[in-house]
Structure formats: structure tokens, C-alpha cells
Amino acid sequence: MSARRATTSATAPVTGPSGSSSPRDGAIVVVLATLGTAMSLMQTLMVPLLPKLPTLVHTSSSNAFWAVTATLLVGAVANPVFGRLGDLFGKRRMLLLAIGIQTVGALIAALSSSIGPLVVGRALQGIGIAVIPLGVSIMRDLLPPKRMVSAMAVMSSSLGVGGALGLPLAALIAQSADWHALFWLSAVLGVVLGGLVARVVPESPVRGVGGFDVPGAILLSVGLVGVLLAVSKGAAWGWGSGRTLGLLVGGVLVLLAWGFLEARVDGPLIDLRTTASRPVLLTNLASVALGCSMYAQALIAPQLLQLPKVTGYGLGQSLLATGLWMAPAGLGMMLLSPLAGRLISARGPKTALMLGAAVVAGGYLLAFPLMGSPVGTVAFCLVISAGVGIAYAAMPTLIMRAVPAEQGAAANGLNTLMRSIGTSTAGAVLGLVMSSMTTTVGPAQVPSLGALQLGLLIGAGTALVSCAIAFFLPKHRADATPAPATVPAPRAEAPAALAPAAAAPVAVEAAAR
């Protein structure tokens, strides 16, 4: 039997935790959700420093952007790779490894005084984002059914919460202390959270079968880096430049070769037959569109707040004030996540995804009458963030219902990657809009009111696209929970006396359909 076939058939159902919740379940949710928020916060840690970074590390503005780009590229690759490693070798083990690598990266960045070591450290910090799909899968494997959906909703939303909270926190620290303090704090946070995971979170009994697809991982990494780098740097390099087109075309060709390999190899990094199924494919496409929509707010609202009042539409806020005005959006998403879980349990994840995307679109349309004041900007950002929180909460449930438990971490890693592709695409498109539609303020060229309004329309349009894609998802019963977790069955030839070690986890239910 091939390794691929073994992955889906050589399993036995797990029958364990009871429907009741225990205090330890609550501790697992709190630790994993805090970890997800902290690791996603690292993605936006450098944004407030970018204007000053060339002076701080003695480099050019274009080189300084690598401190952000490296984190995003490595994070995109880490999601599916660490997901597959977690399915094979233990999700808690890979969680601790990702936290450890992120902490090492933070230490390198904290000790750096030039752009080279800083970029290396920031690249290693990108590994930390892999904790979110791993955490979602651990919750699916360990928590009772009544707790599972709301817990996964909180964990999935931590991706947006951390990103929203990173801006004001980083701005506050950067303005009141040496910039290295950002990374010393990141390192301390990594050590503390790693210790909590080691103490509170048990290892999942669920394992995939087969080996790790090294050629597939290499091809996927090369292809993703090529495409995402071309998309994220195309505006700076020129969309028609040989470097941009070469990376884009080369990346696409490598990804096609990767897909050809994955369809034929035993034990693939990502089972394309599973991801091509209607529920997974449509959820991932909706995730790309919603990731694109979410990023429009993250780009437009801070610019609107910081642009000078002399433009007639800018609100003239400082960097720190901008961060503080944006903070309620992240906090609102955090508070809404448990309610999103209840909505998913009552009405189903398809309805929640459609509703969330529709709310996001409505928030962008509200921006037109509300964008004339900081309070109005906070209001429409809160609506958008509420919609993102609901939609993001629904995605892991949709994925988990459609894939075998032993592929859960890899499938969620791919879904998180799809969101990243959406944000990268939005960054490229909106960057082009902002740079081509400008007005003059003194010696500077700044985005015009028309550019900001077009960006808002793009955010609304992509949210509606996500809602339309979700409409074609198959319907599930509202009270259904993700598919039962499974563990590898004992080998047929093993003597009965050797079976108890394998049978013990089989008696523990990780989830009930």
C-alpha cells in the first residue's frame, strides 16, 4: 500500500473526551489563543519603524523594507510545511519548535545594528505564524465537541487580532524606548509562551502516515517566494521589469511543477485531491478574497488618519495616535470571536462566512460618510473588523469538516497561506492605486482622496466576491462539528500483547462529528 493511501485508510477512530468541558480545556484555549495573537503580532512589529529604519541601521529605504518582506515570505512558506510536519511528528512538538525559532530570530534582531542580521532575525520570526494552523488542529484533536468550534474561532481570529494590535504597541514602544526593545520583548514573550505550551498543552494523539515530502517542500517554497516576492515588490521594481516578470513567471512554473509532482508522489506535502474537493477549494478561494479585503482597511485607514489636514481629507494624526485609534478594531475582533463561535454552532460555518464577508463589505461602504473624523474612522474599522472576525472564525471549521484529521494541520496551514496570498495581492494592487493617484502637499506626493475611495471600493468588492464564493459551499447541519480525529491503527501483524500502547489513544475521543 502506498504511503498516500495509508494516510487516509490506515486509521482508527478516536473515541475520547466526553462532551463535558474541564478547566484544563479552558487553559489550553487561553494559552493557544494568546500564542496565536502574539505570533501574528510579530508580522506588523516593524511597520511603525519603517520610516526611521534606514537611518537606524544605515541602509536604503528599499533595503529597509526587507525587514517586513522577509517575515511575510518565510511565514507563507512555514504554514503548509510546519502543518505537514505537525501531522507527521506531533503538533505540540512543532509548536514548540516554531516558538523556539521565532525566539532565536527575535534575539538576533535585538542584537543587530545593521540590515543584514536584522533581516535574518525577522525571517526567522516569520516561522512563528505557523502556530495558528497547528493550534487550530490541536484544538480539534483534544477539545470536546461543545467547546471545539468556539475555541477554533478564537484561534483563527488571532491572526487578525495580533496584526491589528501590533501597530499601536510597536508605535508606543518605538517612541518611548530604543527600537531594540521591540525584539527583547518578543524574545521574552517567546520564552514565556513556550513554557506555558510545554506545561499546559498536551501532545495530540493524531498522526498522519507516510514520510515528509522534501522535494515538494522545496518546490513549494521556491515557487511561493518567487510569486509573492514579485507581487510584493512589483510596484518598487516596476511591473514590467525583467526582475519582476522573471520571478512571477518562474514562480508560477515552479508551482505548476510542484502540483505535477504532488499529484503523483506517495505521502505528498499537501494532498491535492483533498484540497481540490469542493468545500476546501471554495473555502480557500474565499480566503484569498477576504484576505485581500481585510488588507485594504489595514492600508487605507492609517493613511487617512496620518495624512495632513491641509489635503482636505487627511486627519493629521501622529503615528502613536494613529496606532491608538486603530487599536479598538483589534480588540473588537478579539471580543467578537466567542460570539462568532456560537453563530457557527447555531447556523453553520457557511452562513457565518457569508455573513462576515457581507459585514466587511458594509463596513467599507460606511466609510464614505464616516471618514471625515477619527471617531468615524474607528467606527467603520470596527464594523470591518467584526466581519473579518466572523469570517475568519468560520474558515477552520469548514476546512476541518472536509479533511481527515491526520491532514488537519497541513490543510489549515494551506488556508492560512491563502489569506496571506490575498493580503500580498491587495498590497500590490492598492500600492499601485496609491502611487498612481496622488496629490501634491508641499514637496511630497500623497495619495489623493480618489485613491483612498477607490481602495475602499476594492475592499468592498473583494468582500462581496468572498461572500459569493461562500454561497456555493455545500450546506452542513448547523450543529455538526468537525470530523472525528483519528490515530494510526496498530499494524496487522503486531501481537495482541503489543497493542495496548496503540489502543490507549484510540479510547480517547478528540472530536465527534
JOFEN-V125877 format. One line per field, one symbol per residue. phi: phi as a letter, one per 40 degrees, with the letter a starting at -180 (. if undefined). psi: psi as a letter, one per 40 degrees, with the letter a starting at -180 (. if undefined). burial: b if it has 24 or more other C-alpha atoms within 12 Angstrom, else e. Layout:
phi = ???
psi = ???
burial = ???
This chain:
phi = .cccccdbbcbbccbcdccccbdcdcccccccccccccccdccbccdccdcccdccbfacccccccccccccccccccdcccccccccbhccccdccccccdccccccccccbbcddcccccccccddcccccccdcccccbccdccccccccccccccccccccccccccccccbaccccdcccccccccccccccccbccccccbcbhbcccdcccccccccccccccccbdccchcccccccccccccccccccccccccbccgccbcccccccdcccccccccccccccdcdccccdccdccdccccgbcbgccccccdcccddccccccccdcccccccccbgcccccccdcccddccccccccbccaccccccccccccccccccccccccccccbbcdcbcccccccccccccccccccdcccccccccbbbcbgcbbbdcccccccccccccccccccccccdccccbccccbddccbbdcccccccdcccdcccdcccbccabc
psi = hidddddedgiiihebiieiiidddddddddddddddddddddededdeddeddddefiiddddedddddddddddddddddddddddehddddddddddddddddddddeieidcddddddddddddeeddddddddddddiiddedddddddddedddddddedddddddddeeiiddddddddddddddddddddddhiihehiiiaihgdddddddddddddddddddeddddhdeidddddddddddddddddddddeeiifidhhdddeeidddddddddddddddddddddddddddddiidedediefiidddddddeddddddddddddddddddddeiddddddddddddddddddddeeeeidddddddddddddddddddddddddddeeiideeddddddddddddddddddddddddddddegiihhbeihihidddddddddddddddddddddddeiiiiideiiiiiiiihiiidehiddeddddddddehhdii.
burial = eeebebbbebbbbbbbbeeeeeeebeebbbbbbbbbbbbbbbbbbbbbbbeebeeebeeeeebbbbbbbbbbbbbbbbbbbbbbbbbbbbbbbbbbbbbbbbbbbbbbbbbbebbebbbbbbbbbbbbbbbbbbbbbbbbbbbbbbbbbbbbbbbbbbbbbbbbbbbbbbbbbbeeeebbbbbbbbbbbbbebbebbbeebbbbbbbbbbbbbebbbbbbbbbbbbbbbbbbbbbeeeeeeeebbbbbebbbebbeebbebbeebbbbbbbbebbeebbbbbbbbbbbbbbbbbbbbbbbbbbbbbbbeebebbbebbbbbbbbbbbbbbbbbbebbbbbbbbbbeebbbbbbbbbbbbbbbbbbbbbeebbbbebbbbbbbbbbbbbbbbbbbbbbbbbbbbbbbbbbbbbbbbbbbbbbbbbbbbbbbbbbbbeeebeeeeeebbbbebbbbbbbbbbbbbbbbbbbbbebeebebebbbbbbbbbbbeeeeeeeeeeebbebbebbbbbb
